[in-house]
């Protein structure tokens, strides 16, 4: 993990996470320059490196300021951008009343240098609006907590996402922000940038097993697929829940919904690292899609009471991890299904034996 590689000023945040293999390298580039975003770049070289022209990156025209050396080693690149936070509530007519959105590209972000943990492979981007007319952020903030992994496993805190060494986690946290209405709910806008020939698809998988995330039976994945061979190139995966506590428990769950994936007709913030890497080809060479992920129950009371919301998602390369039944659940299912079957078989044998014994006591009439 490298913080602002080649730059000694902590007024901006850029975190480079590099995972090197014998013949390939995975690059994650997180930044709060402009809207919070992450670049995902996979290369076919075990020695590929990130290059940054800082003067150009921080200029009004950052296109071309970020690249991978050697450029020919890049086999896949994409980006995920967290653009806006919406706040809304339902009026008496059951229509949704939206307040002015919080544009994350206009936020002021703290230096992540003080939160960077090279042992735990974690960092935290914390920000507040540059201007706050309503005073909602006087005691609150928005944060994106980043975690990298060097091995496969499962997170301990809920929602206990299953991860691999090829993936990372981002946790969106809304803490202490005063709602602007009664029963306010929030939504996070997530945009993706993909090369031409790659299509985004939203998948939903349901399971009867909620062992690791109690009461939650749905997993959602936003996957990037190649049009040519339908192979999955990257993913963003999350459970259909958020939590209203720093130490989440089952009863702290907040309903999480995904509102349809669509092509984005707007442009991303000019000062973002996305423009620095992909250049000016948005909408032509590269396609932009967006999805809104909303949080809150039927009346939005959970956040009103605790003023804390956290939502976790896994992102990475290749196929998203798939949960399987654990030996404990398999044993329980075997007992639950096997016991009635065994009782039925034993009961049938007893009845047949009793019937044969009873009729054997009678002599034939003829």
N, C-alpha and C positions, 0 to 999 in steps of 0.2 A: 504494500500500500504506500503510495506516494502522495504527499500533500503539496499542491502547487509546484510540480517539478520544474526547475529552472527559473523560479520566481520567488523572491524573498519577501514580498509584500503580502500580508494576511488580510487585506481589505476585500479580497475576492476569494471564492472557494472553488477549488478544483481538486477532486480526489481520483487518482488513478489506481485501480485495482488490477493487477496483472497476474494471471495464472499460466505458468509456462509448463508445457509438456515436452516430450522428446522431439516431436515433429510438428507441434502446433502451439498456439498461444491464444488465450482468451483475454480480451481487454474490456474492462468496465470503466467508463469515465463519467463520474458523477460531478455535477456542478450546479451552483445557484447563480451563475452569471446569466442574467435574464431569468426566465422561468426555470425552476428546478428540473433537471433532465439527466438522463443517463444514456450514453452511447454504448452500444454493444457491438464489438468488432471481433470476429474470429479470423485467425490467420493460419496459413499452412506452413508456418516457420516457428521453430522453437526459440528464435532469437529476435523476433520482431519487436520494435520499440515505438513508443508514442513520441511524436514531435509536436512542439507548440511554439508558435510565433506569438509571444505575449503582447507585443506592441500592436500587432494586427488584431489579435483576439479582443483586446479592450478598445478597439477603434469602432467607429460607426459602421465600418464595412469589414466584418470579420471573416468573410468567405475565404476558405483556404488556409486559415490559421492553425488548424489541427489536422494532422495526417499520421498515418502509420508508415514506418520505414522498415523494410522496403514496401512500396505501395503494391507491387505485384503479388505479395504474399496474402493480401486480404481476399478471403473467400466469401465473407458475408458481413454485412454491417446494417444496423438498424438503430432506432432511438425511441425512447419513451419520455414524454414530456408531461409534467404535471402543471397544467396551465391556469386553472381557476378553481376557486371554492365558491359554490353557490349556497345561498341561504334562502329558504322559502317556507311558507306556511300555508295551510288551507283556509280559505275564507268560508263564510257561512254558506256560500253557493257551491261549495265543494271544488271551487277552482283554486289553483295554486297561485299564491301571491309571492312573487319573487322580489327580493331586495337587490340593490346594486351588488354585483358580484365582486369578490376579492380577486383581483388579478395578481397572480403570484409573481409575475415579472416586474411588478412595481413594489415588491417587498424589499425590506432591508434585512440582510441576513448576517447573523453572528459568525465569527470565525469558527470553523470546525476544528481548528488546531487544538483547542482545549478539550474537545470530546473525542479526539482520535485515539483509539486504543489498538496498537499494533498486535497485541497478544490475543485479544478477543475478536479482532478484525471488525471493529465497529466504529461508526462515526455518526454525528447528528447535525443536521442542518436546521437551525432554528431562526424563524423570521417573524417580522411584524410589518404591517403596511407602512410605507414611507409617509403617508398622510392618513390620519384616522379621524375623520370629522365626527363620527358617531361615538367615539370613545370605547368601542367594543373591545379593542385590544389593549386597554389600559392595564389590565392584569392578565392578559392572555397572549398566546402565540400559536403559530403553526410550526410543526416540525416534521422532518423526514429523517427517520433513523435507518441507517444503512448497515447491513451485516453481510460480510463475505464468508464463504465456507471453504475449508480445505479438505473436507471429507463429507461423506454422506451421513445422514442421521435425521433426527426429528427434534424440533424445538420443544423445550419444556413448557414455556408459557402458552396459553391458549392463543390462537387456534391450533397450536401444535402441528405446524406445517412440516411435511416430509420434504427433505431437500437432498440434493446431490452436491458433489464438489464442483459441478459445472453451473451452479446457480447462486444467486444472491437474494437477500430479502430486503424489502423496503417497508417501513411502518409509518403510515400517515397518522399524525397525532394533532388533535385540536384540543388545547388545554386552556381553560380559564377565559375563553372568549365569550363575552356577554351577548346573548341572542338579541336580535332586534325586534322580535315579536314573540307572542305567546305560542308555545308549541312549535317553535322553529325547528326545521330539519336542515341538514346540510348535504351537499353533493360535491364530489371531486371530479373535475373533468380531466381525463387522461387522453393524451394524443399519442399516436404512433407514427413513425416515419419509416417507410420501407422502400426498397428499390423496385423499379418496374419489373413485373413478372412475379411479384410476391403479393399474396392476398391475405388479409386478416379475417379470421373467423372466430366467433364466440361460441364456445362449447359449454354445455352443462352436463355434469355427470352426477347421478344420484345413487346413493348406497344406503342399505339398511344398517350399516355399521357406523355408529357414532361414538366409538370407543374413545377416540382421541379428542374429539370436539363434541361434547354432549349436546344433544338436541339439534345438531346441525347435520343435515343429510345431503347437502348439495355442495359440489365443488365446481367453480367456474374457471375457464381458461380462455384467454385471448391468445390465439396461436397464429403465427405467420407461416403460411404454406406456400411452397413453390407451385406455380401453375403447371409446370412441366411434368413433375413426377409426384406431386402432392406430399412431398416430404416436409416434415415440420422443421423449421429453421430456428425459431425462438418462441418464447411464450411469456405470458404474465398470468399467474395462477393465484386464486384466492378462494377462501371459504366464504359462504354467503352469510357472513356475520361480522360485526364489529363489537367492540367492548367499551364499557363506560367506567373503567377502573384501571389504575396503574398496575394492580395485581389482579388480572381478570379471573373471574369465576363464572360458572355457568349462568348464575342469576344476573350477571352484569351484561349479558348479551344485548346487542342492538341490531335490529333488523337491517339487512344490507340488500339492496336491489341494484340491478344493472339495467340501465336504460339504453336501448338499441345502439349497436355499433353503426356508424355512418361515416361517409366520406366528409372530410372537413373542407369547407369552401373558404375558410379564413387562413391567414398566414400566421406562422409562429413568430414569437418575438424576435426581432432582428438581432438583438445582442446575445442570443443564446448560443451555446456550443454546438447546437444542431446546425445552424447556418455556418458556423466555423468549419465543420467537417463536411457537410453535404453541399455547401455552396448555395447557389441561387436556383437550383433545379427543383424546388418544391412545387408539386402539382404537375410537373412534366416528367423529369427523370425519376423523381421520387414522389410517392403518394403519401398523403396524410389522412389518417382516419382518427376518429375520436369516439369516446364512450363516456357516459356519465355514471358514476357509482354513487348512489344515494344511501344515506344512513338515517335511521330513525324509525320508531314504531308508528302505530296508527296515530298517536297524538304527540309524538316527539317529547314525551315527558322524561325519558331517561337522561338525555343531555341537560335538560332544564334543571334537574336535581343535582347532578354531579359535575356538570360543566367539564366533562372529559370524554374524549372519543379517540379510540385507536383502531386502525384497520391495517392488517398485514397482508402483503402479497409477495409471492415468490416470482423471480424472473431469471431467465437464463437461456441457454442454447439447447437445441434439440427438443426431444419430447418432454413434456412436463411429467414429473414423478406421479406414479399411480399408487394409491393406497390399496393394500390387499388385506384380507382378513388375517388377524393375528392368530397364533395358536390358541390363545385363550378364547377368542370368539368362536373359532372352529370347534373347540371342545364343548363350549356351551351349546352351540347349534347341534352338535352330534348327540349330546345328552337330551336336548329338548325335542329333537326329531326322532331319535333312536328309541327313547324310553316308551313312548306311545306305541311304536311299531312292535317293540319286543312284547309289550303287554298284550297287544292284539294277537300276536302269534301264539303266545302262551295260553291266552284265553280260548283261542280257537282249538288248540290241542286238547285242553281240559274238557271243553264241551263235546268234542268228538269222542274222546275216551269215555266220558260219562254216558253218552248215548249208546255206545257199543256195549258197555257193561250192563246197562239197564235192559236192553233188548235180548241179551244172551240168557236172561233168567227164564224166558218163556220157551215152551216146547212148541214145535210146529203142530198145526191143527191136524194135518194129514201126515 
